[in-house]
Amino acid sequence: MATSAPTPVRFLTGITTSGTPHLGNYVGSVRHSVRFSRRADVQSFYFLADYHALIKVDEPARIPRSTLEIAATWLACGLDPERVTFYRQSDIVEIPELTWLLTCVTGKGLLNRAHAYKAQMDRNTARGEDPDADVSAGLFMYPVLMGADILMFNAHKVPVGRDQVQHIEMARDMGQRFNHLYGEHFTLPEAEIDDAVATLPGLDGRKMSKSYDNTIPLFAPREQLQKLIAGIVTDSRPPGEPKDTEGSALFQIYQAFADAQETETLRRAFAEGIAWGEAKQILFERIDREIAPLRAHYEALVNDPARIEKILLAGAEKARAISRPFMAELRHAVGLRNLAAAGSRGAKRPRASKSAKPAFKQYREKDGLFYFKLLDENGVQLLQSLGFASPQEAGRAIGTLREQRGTALTLLAAQLEPIDYANMRAATDALEALSAETSAGKSD
């Protein structure tokens, strides 16, 4: 008996479009995510978080510029938009709608514990100000928007640094609460932490962040890169005096780029008293060796914004093939329903024979592609697939629908013709009936 292909693991990650990509973004997100995108068992989603940028940026022109630079960075670093779903957050209109649905099931107490909100309150308190001074509702609700980003595409894994794990835990809480109230709709995500992916220190030793203005731009020209690295803060120990690797921003940055042997070599050099100038030159050469081949590609992309816009719009259509039907399902679940469609359920329908059951029909068209449709017990079409290159591919999709039922309607949305929410529910019911029949057959 043929079995359906295993469901790929869905990875999702995004970068806020609030500034120029820096080495910390590359080491902590871009490089890690691109590597995962090449795995055959992974379905990857990458987005440019421009809604999130509105919380931090009050210069509108910065957001499109940053969007362009971050998109060019990902593409230059090897992201293949044909292989992954690569989109701009604000092009997915279902995300703010899902944010509201999640807002209605999320407790204020959960949001009170968010790190960014608490940090702002602590700063205000330390200055003797009202704890909520300059705290916008956007900052307070930031975790809900992030939860919507993740739950919209039912991501299994979200690559993050350890300082971002709380956001994934909060998304799990929101999804769990929604599932408890309205049925199983969301996959509960898990943080994917690579211990080799460190939080990179910046020029002053604090976390590399646009907020601290201590970043090293990823694709800075070679001369500027060398100058910035020369400005990394070190202690005053002279050449010949042993130096500590622990707490050294210079050593930590080098370690993020070097392999184990290179790292050990520099560690010994620190113990032997290497001069800071020489250590900085070694760091510069190691970074430039990895980044230089990507720099020319990046510059070509940044100078062709129309090309990037076309890629992002194509990615948005790909993403919305999933988000549109899924949002229809969620709207139905919470009670936002079409009254005419609901009323039509009371109308008389042809009576099916006692032996009639929902069924899949697989066939080949004149275009040479293979298709299938799902019919209910009355022969009414509930689902129609798009074309597959082989009957095996069509069969695997049918197998996934039989096995995962309503969840698979979202997973396979890009391979199905658009489904309205009334048919979504009817199709789910039909798949449940088929699954129950299969289970009964196995038990017999």
C-alpha positions in Angstrom: 0.0 0.0 0.0 1.4 3.4 -1.0 2.0 5.9 1.8 1.9 9.6 1.6 5.1 11.6 1.8 6.0 12.9 5.3 4.9 16.4 6.1 7.8 18.8 5.8 8.9 20.7 8.9 7.9 24.4 8.6 10.5 27.0 9.6 9.7 30.7 9.8 11.8 33.7 10.5 11.7 37.4 9.9 13.8 40.6 10.3 12.3 44.0 11.3 12.8 46.6 8.6 14.1 49.3 10.8 17.7 49.7 9.7 20.6 48.4 7.6 21.4 44.7 8.1 24.5 44.1 10.2 26.8 41.3 11.2 24.5 40.4 14.1 21.6 39.8 11.7 23.8 37.7 9.5 25.2 35.5 12.2 22.0 35.3 14.3 19.4 34.9 11.6 20.2 35.1 7.9 23.0 32.6 7.6 21.3 30.1 9.9 18.0 30.4 8.1 19.4 30.1 4.6 21.1 26.9 5.6 17.9 25.4 6.7 16.1 26.5 3.6 18.2 24.1 1.5 17.0 21.0 3.3 14.6 18.8 1.4 12.6 18.1 4.5 12.0 21.7 5.3 9.3 24.2 4.2 10.6 27.7 4.8 8.9 31.0 5.3 10.9 34.3 5.4 9.4 37.7 5.9 10.3 41.3 6.1 8.6 42.6 9.3 7.6 46.1 8.2 4.6 46.2 10.5 7.0 45.7 13.4 9.1 48.5 12.2 6.3 51.0 12.8 6.8 50.5 16.5 10.4 51.6 16.3 10.7 53.9 13.3 9.2 57.4 13.0 10.9 58.2 9.6 8.7 56.6 6.9 11.5 56.7 4.3 13.6 54.4 6.4 11.2 51.5 6.2 11.2 50.9 2.4 15.0 51.5 2.3 15.5 48.9 5.1 13.1 46.5 3.3 15.1 46.8 0.1 18.4 46.2 2.0 17.2 43.3 4.0 15.6 41.6 1.0 18.8 42.1 -1.0 20.8 40.7 1.9 18.8 37.5 2.1 18.9 37.0 -1.7 22.6 37.7 -1.9 23.3 35.2 0.9 21.7 32.4 -1.1 18.0 32.4 -0.4 16.1 31.0 -3.4 12.6 32.6 -3.7 11.5 29.7 -5.9 12.2 27.2 -3.2 10.9 29.1 -0.2 8.0 31.5 0.6 9.6 35.0 0.8 7.3 37.9 1.5 6.7 41.3 3.0 4.6 41.2 6.2 2.3 44.1 5.2 1.4 42.3 1.9 -0.4 39.6 3.9 -3.6 41.3 4.9 -4.7 38.3 7.0 -1.9 38.9 9.5 -3.5 42.0 11.2 -6.8 40.2 11.2 -5.3 37.2 12.9 -3.6 39.7 15.3 -7.1 40.9 16.4 -8.4 37.3 16.8 -5.4 36.5 19.0 -5.8 39.7 20.9 -9.3 38.6 22.0 -8.0 35.4 23.6 -4.7 36.7 25.1 -4.6 37.8 28.7 -3.1 41.2 29.6 -1.1 39.5 32.3 0.8 37.5 29.6 1.7 40.7 27.8 2.7 42.5 31.0 5.6 40.0 31.2 7.0 40.8 27.7 10.7 41.7 28.0 10.5 44.8 25.7 7.6 46.2 27.7 9.2 45.5 31.1 12.5 47.0 30.0 10.8 50.3 28.9 8.9 50.4 32.2 12.1 49.8 34.2 13.9 52.6 32.3 11.0 55.0 33.0 11.0 54.0 36.7 14.7 54.5 37.0 14.3 58.1 35.6 11.5 58.8 38.1 8.8 58.9 35.3 5.4 57.3 34.9 6.1 53.6 34.3 4.1 53.7 31.0 5.6 56.9 29.7 6.2 56.6 25.9 4.8 53.1 25.9 2.6 52.8 22.8 -0.1 50.2 22.5 2.0 48.9 19.6 4.9 48.2 21.9 2.6 46.5 24.4 0.9 44.4 21.7 4.1 43.6 19.8 4.1 39.9 21.0 0.6 39.4 19.6 1.6 40.6 16.2 4.6 38.3 16.4 2.3 35.4 17.4 0.2 36.1 14.4 3.2 36.0 12.1 4.1 32.5 13.4 0.7 31.0 13.8 -0.7 32.2 10.5 1.6 29.6 8.7 1.5 27.0 11.5 5.3 27.1 11.8 6.8 24.1 13.6 10.2 25.8 14.2 11.2 29.4 14.6 15.0 30.0 14.6 15.8 32.6 17.3 18.5 33.7 19.7 18.1 32.8 23.3 16.9 36.4 24.0 13.9 35.8 21.7 12.7 32.5 23.1 10.0 34.3 25.2 8.2 35.4 22.0 7.9 31.8 20.8 6.6 30.7 24.2 4.0 33.5 24.1 2.9 32.5 20.6 2.4 28.9 22.0 0.3 30.3 24.8 -1.9 32.2 22.3 -2.3 29.3 20.0 -3.1 26.9 22.8 -5.8 29.3 24.2 -7.4 29.7 20.8 -7.3 25.9 20.2 -8.9 25.3 23.6 -11.8 27.7 22.8 -12.4 27.0 19.1 -10.8 23.6 18.2 -7.5 22.5 16.9 -6.4 25.1 14.3 -2.9 26.1 15.3 0.4 24.1 15.4 2.2 25.1 18.6 5.6 26.4 17.5 9.0 25.6 19.1 12.1 27.8 19.3 15.0 26.5 17.2 18.2 27.5 18.9 21.5 26.7 17.3 24.2 26.9 20.1 26.6 27.9 17.3 24.5 31.0 16.7 25.5 33.5 19.3 24.1 37.0 20.1 26.9 39.0 18.6 28.4 41.9 20.6 28.8 45.3 18.9 31.5 47.8 18.8 31.1 48.7 22.5 30.7 45.2 23.8 27.0 45.4 24.3 24.6 43.3 22.1 25.0 44.4 18.5 21.8 46.4 17.9 20.5 49.3 15.9 19.1 50.6 19.2 22.6 51.0 20.6 24.1 52.4 17.3 27.0 49.9 17.8 26.5 47.8 14.6 28.9 46.8 11.8 26.9 46.9 8.6 27.0 43.5 6.9 27.9 44.8 3.4 30.0 47.8 4.4 32.7 48.6 1.8 36.0 46.8 2.6 37.7 50.0 3.8 34.8 51.0 6.1 34.6 47.4 7.5 38.3 47.6 8.4 37.8 51.0 10.0 34.8 49.8 12.1 36.6 46.7 13.3 39.6 48.8 14.3 37.2 50.7 16.5 36.0 47.7 18.6 36.5 48.5 22.3 39.3 46.5 23.9 41.2 46.9 27.2 44.6 48.6 27.6 46.8 45.6 27.9 49.9 46.0 25.8 51.4 43.6 23.3 53.1 40.6 25.0 50.7 40.6 28.0 48.2 37.7 27.9 44.6 38.7 27.1 41.3 37.1 28.1 39.0 35.6 25.5 36.1 35.6 28.1 34.1 38.8 27.6 36.2 39.9 24.6 33.8 41.3 21.9 36.6 40.9 19.4 37.1 37.2 20.2 33.3 36.5 20.2 32.8 38.1 16.8 35.7 36.1 15.4 34.3 32.9 16.9 31.0 33.4 15.1 32.8 33.3 11.7 35.7 31.0 12.3 35.8 27.2 12.4 37.0 25.3 15.5 40.7 25.2 14.4 40.8 28.9 13.6 39.2 29.8 16.9 41.7 27.7 18.8 44.6 29.4 17.0 43.3 32.8 18.0 42.7 31.6 21.6 46.4 30.6 21.9 47.4 34.0 20.4 45.4 35.7 23.1 47.2 33.7 25.8 50.5 34.6 24.2 49.8 38.3 24.3 48.9 39.2 20.7 48.7 42.9 20.0 45.1 44.3 19.7 45.9 45.8 16.3 47.0 42.4 15.0 44.0 40.6 16.4 41.7 43.2 14.8 43.4 42.7 11.5 42.9 38.9 11.8 39.2 39.5 12.5 38.8 41.8 9.6 40.4 39.4 7.1 38.3 36.5 8.4 35.0 38.4 8.0 35.9 39.9 4.7 36.8 36.4 3.3 33.3 35.3 4.0 31.4 38.4 3.1 33.3 39.7 0.0 31.9 37.2 -2.4 28.4 38.2 -1.4 28.9 41.9 -1.5 28.9 42.4 -5.3 25.6 40.4 -5.6 24.1 42.5 -2.8 25.0 45.8 -4.5 23.5 44.6 -7.8 20.2 43.7 -6.1 20.0 47.0 -4.1 20.4 48.9 -7.3 17.5 47.1 -8.9 14.5 47.7 -6.5 11.9 46.8 -9.2 13.4 43.2 -9.3 13.1 42.9 -5.6 9.5 44.3 -5.6 8.5 41.7 -8.2 10.1 38.9 -6.1 8.3 40.0 -2.9 4.9 40.3 -4.6 5.2 36.8 -6.1 6.1 35.6 -2.6 3.1 37.3 -1.1 0.8 35.5 -3.6 2.4 32.3 -2.6 1.9 33.1 1.1 -1.7 34.2 0.6 -2.6 31.0 -1.1 -2.2 29.6 2.4 -3.4 32.6 4.6 -6.6 33.3 2.7 -8.3 29.9 3.1 -6.8 29.5 6.6 -8.3 32.9 7.7 -11.7 31.8 6.2 -11.4 28.7 8.5 -10.6 30.8 11.5 -13.3 33.3 10.8 -15.8 30.5 10.7 -14.4 29.0 13.9 -14.9 32.2 15.9 -18.4 32.9 14.5 -17.7 35.4 11.7 -19.8 33.7 9.1 -21.7 34.4 5.9 -25.4 34.5 6.8 -26.6 33.5 3.3 -24.3 30.5 3.3 -25.4 29.5 6.8 -29.0 29.9 5.8 -28.6 27.8 2.7 -27.7 24.8 4.8 -31.3 24.5 5.7 -32.3 24.2 2.0 -33.2 20.8 0.7 -30.4 18.9 -0.9 -30.6 15.7 -3.0 -30.8 12.7 -0.7 -27.8 10.5 -1.1 -28.1 6.7 -1.2 -27.2 4.8 1.9 -24.1 3.5 0.3 -22.9 6.9 -1.0 -19.8 8.3 0.6 -17.4 11.2 0.0 -14.8 10.2 -2.6 -11.7 11.5 -4.4 -11.6 11.4 -8.2 -8.2 11.4 -9.8 -7.8 12.1 -13.5 -5.6 13.4 -16.3 -6.4 16.4 -18.5 -5.4 17.3 -22.0 -2.6 19.5 -20.7 -0.8 16.2 -19.6 -1.1 17.1 -15.9 -2.8 15.0 -13.2 -5.7 16.4 -11.1 -8.0 15.3 -8.4 -11.3 16.5 -6.9 -13.1 15.7 -3.7 -16.9 15.0 -4.0 -19.4 14.8 -1.1 -21.9 11.9 -0.8 -24.2 13.7 -3.2 -21.5 14.2 -5.9 -21.1 17.9 -5.1 -17.5 19.1 -5.7 -15.9 20.3 -2.5 -12.2 20.6 -3.6 -10.4 20.9 -6.9 -6.7 20.5 -7.2 -4.3 22.3 -9.5 -2.2 20.2 -11.9 0.5 17.8 -10.8 3.4 16.5 -13.0 2.8 12.9 -12.1 0.0 10.7 -10.6 2.3 9.9 -7.7 2.4 13.6 -6.7 -1.3 13.9 -6.9 -1.7 10.7 -4.9 0.7 11.9 -2.2 -1.5 15.1 -1.9 -4.6 13.0 -1.5 -2.8 10.9 1.1 -1.9 14.0 3.1 -5.6 15.2 2.9 -6.8 11.8 4.1 -4.3 11.7 7.0 -4.3 15.3 8.2 -7.8 16.4 7.1 -8.6 20.1 7.9 -5.0 20.9 8.7 -3.9 19.7 5.3 -6.3 22.1 3.6 -4.0 24.9 4.8 -0.8 23.0 4.2 -1.7 22.1 0.6 -3.5 25.4 -0.2 -1.0 26.3 -3.0 -1.9 23.1 -4.8 -5.7 23.6 -4.6 -8.1 26.0 -6.2 -9.3 28.7 -3.8 -11.9 27.4 -1.3 -14.5 29.6 0.4 -15.1 29.1 4.1 -18.4 27.2 3.6 -16.8 24.6 1.3 -13.8 24.6 3.7 -16.1 23.3 6.5 -17.9 20.8 4.2 -14.5 19.5 2.9 -13.2 19.1 6.4 -16.3 17.1 7.4 -16.0 14.9 4.3 -12.3 14.3 5.1 -13.2 13.4 8.7 -15.8 10.9 7.4 -13.2 9.3 5.1 -10.7 9.2 7.9 -13.2 7.5 10.2 -14.0 5.0 7.5 -10.3 4.2 7.0 -9.8 3.8 10.7 -12.8 1.5 11.0 -11.5 -0.6 8.1 -8.1 -1.0 9.7 -9.7 -2.0 13.0 -11.8 -4.6 11.2 
